[in-house]
Amino acid sequence: MRVAYFDCFSGISGDMITGSLIDAGLDFNELNAEIKKLGLGNVELKASRVVKQNIASTSFSVIFEEQKHHRNLDDLNALVENTPIDQDIKEKAKEVFLKIAVAEAKIHNMPLDKVHFHEIGAIDTIVDVVAAFTGFKKLGIEKVFCSRLNVGSGFVTFSHGKFPVPAPATAEILKDIPIYSTDSGGELVTPTGAAIITTIAEEFGDMPSLRTQSIGYGAGTRDFEHPNVLRLYVGETDADAGSDNVFVMETNIDDMNPQFYDHVTERLYGEGALEVFLTGIQMKKNRPGTKLTILAAPAHKDRLLQVIFRETTSIGVRIRQESRKILERQIRIVDTPYGPVKAKISYYGDQPVNTKIEYDDLKKLAAENGKSIKQISSELYAILE
């Protein structure tokens, strides 16, 4: 598996992410061609080599003529949606825009549709976000890890006034993410950088075991006593890599219509849950209840909490982080006498230890061929063996 690890000893921003991806091997001309698909008009991308405290790095910037009108969330979503860029990049970009808008709306106590991205910020945000996810895809990165985030110190000035570092919107986005502060005398994590990394990274902490293939340094715009760069490692996981950390989220419910669980489960999976399951329990006053348990990657935790509190009668959720060991998996399309089926093959090391045919394929072929699902299953598994 090809993975990336961001070492954020000097924070993270949208332009630093893209700069580090270019420095690690992302082709600038390919990136430029993808950004042109956005149809932003007279917008120029620039990547240049700079030196930050004796570390050579890549500075990425967006050059355009500032306009006076503003864009809101719907405008940004429409601008991205009505383009020929890949759909998965569109979805990730809209997820980042929403995350920033939600944070700003909460901080300034305003409706979501009233949050305006200042034009210079809107153009920068659009390009930085799309460029980042384009870079991940072009470099073939399947999984992203990140260090704890150094947020910096001091104060930062926006159009709304002077605020402590991290800026309130940034702090809101970084809830439940491990952060720390050093005496840098400035802002190190921007809202865009925070939103991108919390959307794409699956774990925050120590570097995982990997075989490094390239290292990139993305330059920040300011100079500090330390090298103001974002370091990116790109490589492959070791053969034994099959461990990760997940959040386990649990809540006990005894006062909800059981018919609702089907809807709740569907919503949870739609927001990125890895597993959702229900356990019958006995609660206080001998009332029968249900324990709702969700396994989730760190990046999806906040969205899943929103589903729980909005869609169930729960008023509290227990959350803990656990490590797990997982087998490497490969999806194959297998031709059979009844038609193609999708099979998931699990490996322990380099040895296949389990094969599972997609249930929906079994059901479809059983209906099409007038056979029981049990018979189809038995015959197909015999073929796969």
C-alpha positions in Angstrom: 0.0 0.0 0.0 1.3 3.4 -1.0 1.1 5.8 2.0 2.0 9.4 3.0 3.0 10.8 6.3 3.0 14.5 7.0 5.5 15.7 9.6 3.9 19.0 10.9 6.7 20.3 13.1 5.9 23.8 11.6 2.2 23.3 11.1 0.3 22.9 7.9 -1.5 25.0 5.3 -3.1 24.4 1.9 -0.2 25.8 -0.1 2.3 23.9 2.0 0.5 20.6 1.4 0.6 21.2 -2.4 4.2 22.4 -2.3 5.3 19.2 -0.4 3.4 17.0 -2.9 5.2 18.7 -5.8 8.5 18.4 -4.0 7.8 14.7 -3.5 7.3 14.0 -7.2 3.9 15.4 -8.3 4.2 16.7 -11.9 3.4 20.4 -11.8 2.2 20.5 -15.5 -0.3 17.7 -14.8 -1.5 19.6 -11.7 -1.8 22.8 -13.7 -3.9 21.0 -16.3 -6.3 19.7 -13.7 -6.7 23.1 -12.0 -7.5 24.7 -15.4 -10.6 22.4 -15.6 -12.0 24.5 -12.8 -12.5 27.4 -15.2 -11.4 30.1 -12.7 -10.3 32.5 -15.4 -7.0 34.3 -15.2 -5.5 32.2 -12.4 -1.9 31.3 -12.5 -0.1 28.6 -10.5 3.5 29.1 -9.5 5.9 26.5 -8.0 9.4 27.6 -7.1 12.4 26.3 -5.2 13.2 28.2 -2.1 15.4 27.7 1.0 14.0 27.9 4.5 16.7 27.9 7.2 19.0 25.8 5.0 16.3 23.4 3.9 15.5 23.4 0.1 11.8 23.2 -0.4 9.0 24.0 -2.9 6.8 27.1 -2.6 3.4 26.9 -4.1 1.3 29.9 -4.8 -1.8 31.0 -6.6 -1.7 34.3 -8.6 -4.9 36.1 -9.6 -6.6 39.4 -9.6 -8.6 40.1 -6.5 -12.3 40.7 -6.9 -14.6 42.5 -4.5 -17.6 40.1 -4.4 -17.8 37.1 -2.1 -18.7 33.4 -2.5 -20.7 31.3 0.0 -20.7 27.6 0.5 -23.2 26.9 -2.3 -21.2 29.0 -4.7 -18.0 27.0 -4.0 -19.8 23.7 -4.3 -21.4 24.6 -7.6 -18.1 25.9 -8.9 -16.4 22.6 -8.3 -19.4 20.4 -9.2 -19.8 22.0 -12.6 -16.4 20.9 -13.8 -14.9 17.8 -15.5 -12.5 17.0 -12.5 -12.8 13.5 -11.0 -15.9 12.9 -8.9 -14.0 11.6 -5.9 -12.0 14.9 -5.8 -15.2 16.9 -6.1 -16.7 15.1 -3.1 -13.5 15.5 -1.0 -13.3 19.2 -1.9 -17.0 19.8 -0.9 -16.3 18.0 2.4 -13.5 20.4 3.1 -15.6 23.5 2.2 -18.4 22.3 4.5 -16.0 21.7 7.3 -14.6 25.3 7.1 -18.0 26.8 6.7 -19.5 24.9 9.7 -16.6 26.1 11.9 -17.0 29.7 10.7 -20.7 29.6 11.3 -20.3 28.3 14.8 -17.6 30.8 15.7 -19.5 33.9 14.4 -23.0 32.6 15.4 -24.5 32.8 11.9 -26.4 30.5 9.6 -24.4 28.3 7.4 -25.7 29.9 4.2 -24.6 33.3 5.5 -20.9 32.4 5.8 -18.9 34.2 3.1 -15.5 33.2 1.8 -13.7 36.4 0.9 -12.8 36.4 -2.8 -9.1 36.1 -2.2 -9.7 33.4 0.3 -12.2 31.7 -1.9 -9.9 31.4 -4.9 -7.0 30.3 -2.7 -9.2 27.8 -0.9 -10.6 26.3 -4.1 -7.2 25.8 -5.7 -5.4 24.6 -2.6 -8.1 22.0 -1.8 -8.5 20.6 -5.3 -4.7 20.7 -5.8 -4.1 18.7 -2.7 -6.6 15.9 -3.5 -5.4 15.9 -7.1 -1.8 15.4 -5.8 -2.8 12.5 -3.5 -4.5 10.8 -6.5 -1.7 11.5 -9.0 0.9 10.1 -6.6 -1.2 7.0 -6.0 -1.4 7.6 -2.3 -4.0 5.2 -0.7 -3.7 6.2 2.9 -2.5 9.3 4.8 -1.0 9.6 8.2 -0.1 12.7 10.1 1.9 13.8 13.1 0.6 15.9 15.9 0.1 19.5 14.7 2.2 22.4 15.9 -0.3 25.3 15.9 2.2 28.0 16.8 1.6 30.9 19.2 0.7 34.6 19.5 -2.1 36.3 17.6 -3.4 36.5 14.0 -5.3 39.4 12.4 -8.3 38.8 10.1 -10.9 41.0 8.7 -13.0 40.2 11.8 -10.3 41.4 14.2 -7.3 40.1 16.1 -7.5 36.5 17.4 -5.3 34.2 19.4 -3.5 31.3 17.7 -4.9 28.9 16.7 -7.6 31.0 15.1 -11.1 30.1 16.4 -12.2 28.4 13.2 -8.9 26.4 13.1 -9.3 25.4 16.7 -12.9 24.3 16.0 -11.8 22.1 13.0 -9.0 20.5 15.1 -11.2 19.3 17.9 -10.2 15.8 19.0 -7.0 16.0 16.9 -3.7 16.0 18.9 -2.1 19.5 18.8 0.6 21.4 20.7 2.0 24.9 20.8 5.6 26.2 20.5 6.8 29.7 20.8 7.0 30.5 17.1 5.4 33.9 17.3 2.9 33.2 14.6 0.1 31.1 13.1 1.3 27.7 11.8 -2.0 25.9 11.0 -4.5 27.6 8.7 -8.2 26.7 8.5 -7.7 25.3 5.0 -4.7 23.2 6.1 -6.6 21.9 9.1 -9.7 21.0 7.0 -7.7 19.2 4.4 -5.6 17.1 6.7 -8.5 16.2 9.1 -10.5 15.1 6.0 -7.8 12.9 4.5 -5.7 11.6 7.4 -6.7 8.4 9.1 -4.3 8.6 12.0 -2.5 11.4 13.9 0.6 10.4 15.9 3.9 8.7 15.3 5.2 7.8 11.9 4.0 4.3 10.8 6.4 1.7 9.6 7.1 2.4 5.9 9.8 2.1 3.2 10.3 5.8 2.1 10.5 6.4 -1.6 10.5 10.1 -1.7 10.5 13.1 0.7 9.0 16.5 -0.1 9.3 19.8 1.7 6.5 22.4 1.2 7.5 25.9 2.1 5.4 28.3 4.2 5.2 32.0 3.3 6.7 33.3 6.6 10.1 32.9 8.1 10.8 31.8 11.7 13.8 30.8 13.7 13.0 27.2 12.7 12.6 25.9 9.1 9.0 26.9 8.1 8.4 23.8 6.0 6.0 20.9 5.9 7.8 17.6 5.5 6.1 14.8 3.6 7.2 11.1 3.4 5.8 9.0 0.6 6.4 5.3 0.6 5.0 1.8 1.0 3.9 0.0 4.1 6.0 -3.0 5.2 4.8 -6.5 4.3 3.6 -6.9 7.9 1.8 -3.6 7.9 -1.8 -4.4 8.8 -2.4 -2.4 11.9 -4.3 0.9 12.4 -6.1 2.8 15.1 -9.8 3.2 15.2 -12.3 5.0 17.4 -14.9 2.8 19.2 -18.1 4.8 19.8 -20.7 3.3 22.1 -24.1 4.5 23.4 -26.8 2.7 25.4 -30.4 3.4 24.3 -33.6 2.2 25.9 -36.2 4.8 24.8 -36.1 4.8 21.0 -38.4 3.1 18.4 -36.5 0.0 17.3 -37.7 0.6 13.7 -35.4 3.7 13.6 -32.2 1.6 13.8 -32.3 0.7 10.2 -32.3 4.4 9.2 -29.6 5.2 11.8 -27.3 2.4 10.6 -27.7 3.5 7.0 -26.8 7.1 7.9 -23.8 6.0 9.9 -22.4 3.9 7.1 -23.0 6.8 4.8 -20.8 9.1 7.0 -17.9 6.7 6.9 -18.5 4.1 9.7 -16.3 1.0 9.3 -18.7 -1.2 11.3 -22.0 -0.6 13.0 -23.6 -3.2 15.3 -26.3 -3.6 17.9 -26.1 -5.5 21.2 -29.1 -6.3 23.4 -28.4 -5.2 27.0 -30.2 -4.9 30.3 -30.3 -1.3 31.6 -31.3 0.3 34.9 -34.7 -0.5 36.4 -34.5 -3.8 34.5 -35.4 -2.1 31.2 -34.2 -3.9 28.0 -32.0 -1.7 25.9 -29.7 -1.7 22.9 -26.0 -0.8 22.8 -25.1 0.9 19.5 -21.4 0.4 18.7 -19.6 2.1 15.8 -16.0 1.6 14.6 -14.6 4.6 12.8 -11.4 6.1 11.4 -10.4 9.3 13.3 -11.3 11.6 10.4 -15.0 10.5 10.5 -15.6 10.8 14.2 -17.3 14.2 14.3 -19.7 13.5 11.4 -20.7 10.2 13.1 -21.3 12.0 16.4 -23.7 14.3 14.6 -25.7 11.4 13.2 -25.9 9.8 16.7 -27.1 12.9 18.4 -29.5 14.0 15.6 -31.0 10.6 14.7 -31.2 8.8 18.0 -32.4 9.6 21.6 -28.8 9.2 22.9 -27.6 12.0 25.2 -24.1 10.7 25.6 -21.5 8.7 23.7 -18.5 6.8 25.1 -15.4 7.1 22.8 -12.1 5.3 23.1 -9.2 4.7 20.7 -8.0 1.2 20.0 -5.5 -0.5 17.8 -6.5 -3.4 15.5 -4.8 -5.9 13.3 -6.3 -6.3 9.9 -5.5 -8.5 6.9 -4.5 -7.1 3.6 -7.4 -7.4 1.1 -7.7 -7.5 -2.6 -10.9 -7.3 -4.8 -11.0 -9.4 -7.9 -13.7 -9.9 -10.6 -14.0 -13.6 -11.2 -15.7 -15.0 -14.3 -18.1 -18.0 -13.5 -20.6 -20.0 -15.6 -23.3 -17.8 -14.2 -21.6 -14.5 -14.8 -18.9 -12.3 -13.2 -18.8 -12.0 -9.4 -16.8 -9.7 -7.2 -14.6 -11.6 -4.7 -12.7 -10.2 -1.7 -9.5 -12.1 -1.0 -7.7 -11.6 2.4 -4.0 -12.3 2.9 -1.9 -13.1 5.9 1.6 -12.1 4.7 1.6 -13.3 1.1 -0.7 -16.2 1.7 -4.5 -16.1 0.9 -6.4 -17.2 3.9 -10.0 -16.2 3.2 -12.2 -15.6 0.1 -15.6 -14.0 0.3 -18.0 -13.4 -2.7 -20.0 -10.2 -2.6 -23.4 -11.0 -1.2 -25.2 -8.7 -3.7 -23.6 -10.7 -6.6 -24.8 -14.0 -5.1 -28.3 -12.6 -4.7 -28.4 -11.3 -8.3 -27.1 -14.5 -9.9 -29.5 -16.6 -7.9 -32.5 -14.6 -9.1 -31.2 -14.5 -12.7 -30.6 -18.2 -12.9 -33.6 -19.5 -10.9 -31.5 -21.1 -8.2 -31.4 -20.8 -4.4 -28.8 -18.5 -3.0 -27.5 -21.5 -1.0 -27.0 -23.5 -4.2 -25.3 -20.6 -6.1 -23.1 -19.9 -3.2 -22.0 -23.6 -2.9 -21.2 -23.9 -6.6 -19.3 -20.6 -6.8 -17.1 -21.2 -3.8 -16.3 -24.6 -5.2 -15.1 -22.9 -8.4 -13.0 -20.4 -6.4 -11.3 -23.1 -4.4 
